[in-house]
């Protein structure tokens, strides 16, 4: 049998998780679709770029891309 104190703690934890989940939804909805960008000059994007790649069915991968503007 679960004591009243344990039930109250469980209710508080459940409520906190639910509120956190609901509060995070607007942030996810604001991302929107990704639109392609036209690059007219390779030198304008030259440099080292870092980010995260999300592929379906796999863990996120940290990537680093170096674009040289001299080629």
The first five atom37 places (N, CA, C, CB, O) and aatype in JSON, in Angstrom:
{
  "aatype": [20, 20, 20, 20, 20, 20, 20, 20, 20, 20, 20, 20, 20, 20, 20, 20, 20, 20, 20, 20, 20, 20, 20, 20, 20, 20, 20, 20, 20, 20, 20, 20, 20, 20, 20, 20, 20, 20, 20, 20, 20, 20, 20, 20, 20, 20, 20, 20, 20, 20, 20, 20, 20, 20, 20, 20, 20, 20, 20, 20, 20, 20, 20, 20, 20, 20, 20, 20, 20, 20, 20],
  "atom_mask": [
    [1, 1, 1, 1, 1],
    [1, 1, 1, 1, 1],
    [1, 1, 1, 1, 1],
    [1, 1, 1, 1, 1],
    [1, 1, 1, 1, 1],
    [1, 1, 1, 1, 1],
    [1, 1, 1, 1, 1],
    [1, 1, 1, 1, 1],
    [1, 1, 1, 1, 1],
    [1, 1, 1, 1, 1],
    [1, 1, 1, 1, 1],
    [1, 1, 1, 1, 1],
    [1, 1, 1, 1, 1],
    [1, 1, 1, 1, 1],
    [1, 1, 1, 1, 1],
    [1, 1, 1, 1, 1],
    [1, 1, 1, 1, 1],
    [1, 1, 1, 1, 1],
    [1, 1, 1, 1, 1],
    [1, 1, 1, 1, 1],
    [1, 1, 1, 1, 1],
    [1, 1, 1, 1, 1],
    [1, 1, 1, 1, 1],
    [1, 1, 1, 1, 1],
    [1, 1, 1, 1, 1],
    [1, 1, 1, 1, 1],
    [1, 1, 1, 1, 1],
    [1, 1, 1, 1, 1],
    [1, 1, 1, 1, 1],
    [1, 1, 1, 1, 1],
    [1, 1, 1, 1, 1],
    [1, 1, 1, 1, 1],
    [1, 1, 1, 1, 1],
    [1, 1, 1, 1, 1],
    [1, 1, 1, 1, 1],
    [1, 1, 1, 1, 1],
    [1, 1, 1, 1, 1],
    [1, 1, 1, 1, 1],
    [1, 1, 1, 1, 1],
    [1, 1, 1, 1, 1],
    [1, 1, 1, 1, 1],
    [1, 1, 1, 1, 1],
    [1, 1, 1, 1, 1],
    [1, 1, 1, 1, 1],
    [1, 1, 1, 1, 1],
    [1, 1, 1, 1, 1],
    [1, 1, 1, 1, 1],
    [1, 1, 1, 1, 1],
    [1, 1, 1, 1, 1],
    [1, 1, 1, 1, 1],
    [1, 1, 1, 1, 1],
    [1, 1, 1, 1, 1],
    [1, 1, 1, 1, 1],
    [1, 1, 1, 1, 1],
    [1, 1, 1, 1, 1],
    [1, 1, 1, 1, 1],
    [1, 1, 1, 1, 1],
    [1, 1, 1, 1, 1],
    [1, 1, 1, 1, 1],
    [1, 1, 1, 1, 1],
    [1, 1, 1, 1, 1],
    [1, 1, 1, 1, 1],
    [1, 1, 1, 1, 1],
    [1, 1, 1, 1, 1],
    [1, 1, 1, 1, 1],
    [1, 1, 1, 1, 1],
    [1, 1, 1, 1, 1],
    [1, 1, 1, 1, 1],
    [1, 1, 1, 1, 1],
    [1, 1, 1, 1, 1],
    [1, 1, 1, 1, 1]
  ],
  "atom_positions": [
    [[0.84, -1.18, 0.0], [0.0, 0.0, 0.0], [0.89, 1.24, 0.0], [-0.96, 0.0, 1.22], [1.91, 1.29, 0.69]],
    [[0.5, 2.23, -0.77], [1.27, 3.47, -0.89], [0.72, 4.5, 0.11], [1.22, 4.03, -2.35], [-0.49, 4.68, 0.22]],
    [[1.63, 5.16, 0.81], [1.2, 6.16, 1.79], [0.72, 7.42, 1.08], [2.36, 6.51, 2.76], [1.0, 7.64, -0.1]],
    [[-0.01, 8.24, 1.81], [-0.52, 9.5, 1.26], [0.61, 10.43, 0.85], [-1.42, 10.19, 2.27], [0.48, 11.15, -0.14]],
    [[1.71, 10.41, 1.59], [2.86, 11.26, 1.26], [3.47, 10.86, -0.08], [3.91, 11.19, 2.35], [3.86, 11.72, -0.87]],
    [[3.57, 9.55, -0.32], [4.13, 9.07, -1.59], [3.2, 9.4, -2.75], [4.39, 7.55, -1.53], [3.65, 9.75, -3.83]],
    [[1.89, 9.29, -2.52], [0.92, 9.65, -3.57], [1.01, 11.13, -3.91], [-0.52, 9.3, -3.13], [0.97, 11.51, -5.08]],
    [[1.14, 11.96, -2.88], [1.25, 13.4, -3.1], [2.52, 13.74, -3.88], [1.24, 14.16, -1.76], [2.5, 14.57, -4.79]],
    [[3.62, 13.1, -3.51], [4.87, 13.34, -4.23], [4.75, 12.9, -5.68], [6.04, 12.6, -3.54], [5.18, 13.62, -6.59]],
    [[4.16, 11.73, -5.91], [3.97, 11.24, -7.27], [3.09, 12.19, -8.08], [3.35, 9.83, -7.25], [3.37, 12.44, -9.26]],
    [[2.05, 12.72, -7.47], [1.16, 13.66, -8.15], [1.9, 14.95, -8.52], [-0.06, 13.99, -7.27], [1.7, 15.49, -9.61]],
    [[2.75, 15.43, -7.62], [3.51, 16.66, -7.89], [4.5, 16.43, -9.03], [4.26, 17.13, -6.63], [4.64, 17.27, -9.91]],
    [[5.18, 15.29, -9.02], [6.15, 14.99, -10.08], [5.43, 14.86, -11.42], [6.92, 13.69, -9.75], [5.9, 15.4, -12.42]],
    [[4.31, 14.15, -11.44], [3.55, 13.98, -12.68], [3.06, 15.32, -13.21], [2.35, 13.04, -12.45], [3.15, 15.58, -14.41]],
    [[2.56, 16.16, -12.36], [2.08, 17.48, -12.76], [3.22, 18.34, -13.29], [1.4, 18.18, -11.57], [3.05, 19.04, -14.29]],
    [[4.37, 18.29, -12.64], [5.53, 19.06, -13.09], [5.99, 18.62, -14.48], [6.69, 18.92, -12.09], [6.28, 19.46, -15.33]],
    [[6.04, 17.32, -14.71], [6.44, 16.81, -16.02], [5.42, 17.22, -17.09], [6.58, 15.26, -15.98], [5.8, 17.63, -18.18]],
    [[4.14, 17.12, -16.77], [3.1, 17.49, -17.73], [3.17, 18.98, -18.08], [1.71, 17.16, -17.15], [3.06, 19.34, -19.25]],
    [[3.36, 19.83, -17.09], [3.47, 21.27, -17.34], [4.71, 21.57, -18.17], [3.52, 22.05, -16.01], [4.66, 22.4, -19.08]],
    [[5.83, 20.92, -17.87], [7.05, 21.12, -18.65], [6.87, 20.7, -20.1], [8.19, 20.34, -18.05], [7.34, 21.39, -21.0]],
    [[6.19, 19.59, -20.33], [5.93, 19.13, -21.69], [5.07, 20.13, -22.45], [5.25, 17.75, -21.67], [5.4, 20.49, -23.58]],
    [[3.99, 20.57, -21.84], [3.09, 21.52, -22.5], [3.8, 22.85, -22.76], [1.83, 21.75, -21.63], [3.59, 23.47, -23.79]],
    [[4.65, 23.27, -21.83], [5.37, 24.54, -22.01], [6.4, 24.45, -23.14], [6.08, 24.93, -20.71], [6.73, 25.48, -23.74]],
    [[6.9, 23.26, -23.45], [7.91, 23.12, -24.5], [7.3, 23.05, -25.89], [8.75, 21.89, -24.26], [8.01, 23.24, -26.88]],
    [[6.02, 22.79, -26.01], [5.38, 22.64, -27.33], [5.47, 23.88, -28.21], [3.95, 22.28, -27.14], [5.78, 23.74, -29.39]],
    [[5.24, 25.09, -27.72], [5.34, 26.26, -28.6], [6.75, 26.43, -29.19], [4.96, 27.51, -27.84], [6.88, 26.89, -30.32]],
    [[7.77, 26.07, -28.45], [9.14, 26.18, -28.98], [9.36, 25.25, -30.15], [10.15, 25.87, -27.89], [10.04, 25.63, -31.11]],
    [[8.82, 24.06, -30.1], [8.95, 23.1, -31.2], [8.13, 23.55, -32.4], [8.51, 21.71, -30.76], [8.56, 23.37, -33.54]],
    [[6.97, 24.13, -32.16], [6.1, 24.55, -33.25], [6.67, 25.75, -34.0], [4.72, 24.89, -32.71], [6.34, 25.95, -35.17]],
    [[7.53, 26.54, -33.36], [8.07, 27.72, -33.99], [9.2, 27.46, -34.97], [8.54, 28.65, -32.96], [9.64, 28.39, -35.65]],
    [[9.67, 26.23, -35.07], [10.79, 25.94, -35.96], [10.36, 26.11, -37.4], [11.31, 24.52, -35.72], [11.06, 26.77, -38.17]],
    [[9.24, 25.53, -37.8], [8.71, 25.66, -39.15], [9.54, 24.94, -40.19], [8.62, 27.11, -39.51], [10.58, 24.35, -39.87]],
    [[9.08, 24.98, -41.43], [9.81, 24.29, -42.49], [11.11, 25.02, -42.84], [8.93, 24.17, -43.74], [11.23, 26.23, -42.66]],
    [[12.07, 24.26, -43.34], [13.35, 24.82, -43.72], [13.32, 25.12, -45.21], [14.52, 23.85, -43.37], [12.99, 24.25, -46.02]],
    [[13.67, 26.34, -45.58], [13.64, 26.75, -46.98], [15.06, 26.78, -47.54], [12.97, 28.14, -47.13], [15.98, 27.21, -46.84]],
    [[15.25, 26.32, -48.77], [16.58, 26.38, -49.37], [17.01, 27.83, -49.61], [16.61, 25.6, -50.69], [16.18, 28.71, -49.83]],
    [[18.32, 28.05, -49.57], [18.88, 29.37, -49.79], [19.79, 29.3, -51.01], [19.67, 29.88, -48.54], [20.61, 28.39, -51.12]],
    [[19.65, 30.23, -51.92], [20.48, 30.27, -53.12], [21.81, 30.93, -52.77], [19.77, 31.03, -54.28], [21.84, 32.03, -52.21]],
    [[22.91, 30.26, -53.1], [24.25, 30.79, -52.87], [24.83, 31.17, -54.22], [25.17, 29.76, -52.12], [25.12, 30.3, -55.04]],
    [[25.0, 32.47, -54.46], [25.5, 32.92, -55.76], [27.03, 32.96, -55.81], [24.94, 34.3, -56.07], [27.6, 32.89, -56.89]],
    [[27.68, 33.07, -54.65], [29.14, 33.14, -54.6], [29.64, 32.23, -53.49], [29.62, 34.6, -54.39], [29.26, 32.41, -52.33]],
    [[30.48, 31.26, -53.82], [30.98, 30.3, -52.84], [31.75, 30.99, -51.72], [31.85, 29.28, -53.53], [31.73, 30.52, -50.58]],
    [[32.43, 32.08, -52.02], [33.2, 32.79, -51.0], [32.3, 33.36, -49.9], [34.01, 33.91, -51.65], [32.76, 33.59, -48.78]],
    [[31.04, 33.6, -50.21], [30.14, 34.18, -49.21], [29.79, 33.19, -48.1], [28.87, 34.67, -49.89], [29.33, 33.59, -47.03]],
    [[29.99, 31.89, -48.35], [29.71, 30.89, -47.32], [30.96, 30.14, -46.89], [28.66, 29.91, -47.82], [30.88, 29.14, -46.16]],
    [[32.12, 30.61, -47.33], [33.38, 29.95, -46.98], [33.62, 30.04, -45.48], [34.57, 30.57, -47.75], [33.28, 31.04, -44.84]],
    [[34.19, 28.98, -44.93], [34.49, 28.94, -43.51], [34.18, 27.58, -42.93], [33.71, 30.02, -42.76], [33.89, 26.63, -43.67]],
    [[34.23, 27.48, -41.63], [33.92, 26.23, -40.94], [32.57, 26.37, -40.26], [35.03, 25.85, -39.91], [32.35, 27.3, -39.48]],
    [[31.7, 25.44, -40.57], [30.34, 25.45, -40.05], [30.17, 24.23, -39.15], [29.29, 25.45, -41.21], [30.62, 23.14, -39.49]],
    [[29.51, 24.41, -38.03], [29.26, 23.31, -37.09], [27.77, 23.25, -36.79], [30.09, 23.49, -35.77], [27.09, 24.27, -36.76]],
    [[27.28, 22.03, -36.58], [25.87, 21.88, -36.26], [25.53, 20.44, -35.92], [25.01, 22.36, -37.41], [26.41, 19.6, -35.74]],
    [[24.24, 20.18, -35.85], [23.74, 18.85, -35.51], [22.87, 18.37, -36.66], [22.95, 18.86, -34.16], [22.01, 19.11, -37.15]],
    [[23.09, 17.13, -37.1], [22.29, 16.52, -38.16], [21.36, 15.5, -37.51], [23.2, 15.85, -39.25], [21.8, 14.64, -36.75]],
    [[20.08, 15.61, -37.82], [19.08, 14.69, -37.3], [18.59, 13.82, -38.46], [17.89, 15.45, -36.63], [17.9, 14.31, -39.35]],
    [[18.95, 12.55, -38.45], [18.48, 11.62, -39.47], [17.39, 10.75, -38.88], [19.64, 10.75, -40.01], [17.47, 10.38, -37.71]],
    [[16.38, 10.42, -39.67], [15.3, 9.57, -39.15], [15.83, 8.23, -38.67], [14.23, 9.35, -40.22], [16.62, 7.57, -39.36]],
    [[15.41, 7.82, -37.49], [15.77, 6.53, -36.95], [17.16, 6.43, -36.37], [15.64, 5.53, -37.99], [17.63, 5.32, -36.11]],
    [[17.84, 7.55, -36.15], [19.18, 7.48, -35.56], [19.36, 8.63, -34.56], [20.27, 7.55, -36.66], [18.54, 9.54, -34.48]],
    [[20.44, 8.54, -33.83], [20.77, 9.57, -32.85], [21.29, 10.82, -33.57], [21.82, 9.04, -31.84], [21.83, 10.7, -34.67]],
    [[21.14, 12.0, -32.98], [21.7, 13.21, -33.58], [23.23, 13.11, -33.7], [21.31, 14.45, -32.74], [23.89, 12.58, -32.81]],
    [[23.77, 13.61, -34.8], [25.21, 13.6, -35.04], [25.75, 15.02, -35.08], [25.55, 12.86, -36.36], [25.2, 15.87, -35.77]],
    [[26.82, 15.29, -34.32], [27.52, 16.57, -34.41], [28.41, 16.53, -35.64], [28.36, 16.87, -33.1], [29.16, 15.58, -35.84]],
    [[28.31, 17.56, -36.47], [29.09, 17.59, -37.7], [29.84, 18.91, -37.82], [28.18, 17.38, -38.93], [29.46, 19.92, -37.24]],
    [[30.91, 18.86, -38.58], [31.69, 20.06, -38.89], [31.96, 20.05, -40.38], [33.03, 20.12, -38.06], [32.43, 19.04, -40.91]],
    [[31.67, 21.15, -41.06], [31.83, 21.26, -42.5], [32.72, 22.45, -42.79], [30.46, 21.41, -43.22], [32.46, 23.57, -42.33]],
    [[33.79, 22.21, -43.55], [34.68, 23.3, -43.94], [34.51, 23.55, -45.43], [36.17, 22.98, -43.59], [34.67, 22.63, -46.24]],
    [[34.19, 24.79, -45.8], [34.04, 25.19, -47.19], [35.16, 26.16, -47.52], [32.63, 25.84, -47.45], [35.32, 27.21, -46.9]],
    [[35.93, 25.76, -48.53], [37.04, 26.62, -48.96], [36.56, 27.46, -50.15], [38.31, 25.77, -49.35], [35.98, 26.93, -51.09]],
    [[36.8, 28.73, -50.1], [36.34, 29.64, -51.14], [37.3, 29.79, -52.3], [36.09, 30.96, -50.55], [37.04, 30.58, -53.21]],
    [[38.42, 29.05, -52.29], [39.42, 29.22, -53.35], [39.3, 28.17, -54.45], [40.8, 29.16, -52.76], [40.2, 28.08, -55.28]],
    [[38.25, 27.4, -54.5], [38.13, 26.36, -55.53], [36.94, 26.57, -56.4], [38.04, 25.01, -54.9], [36.69, 25.78, -57.32]]
  ]
}
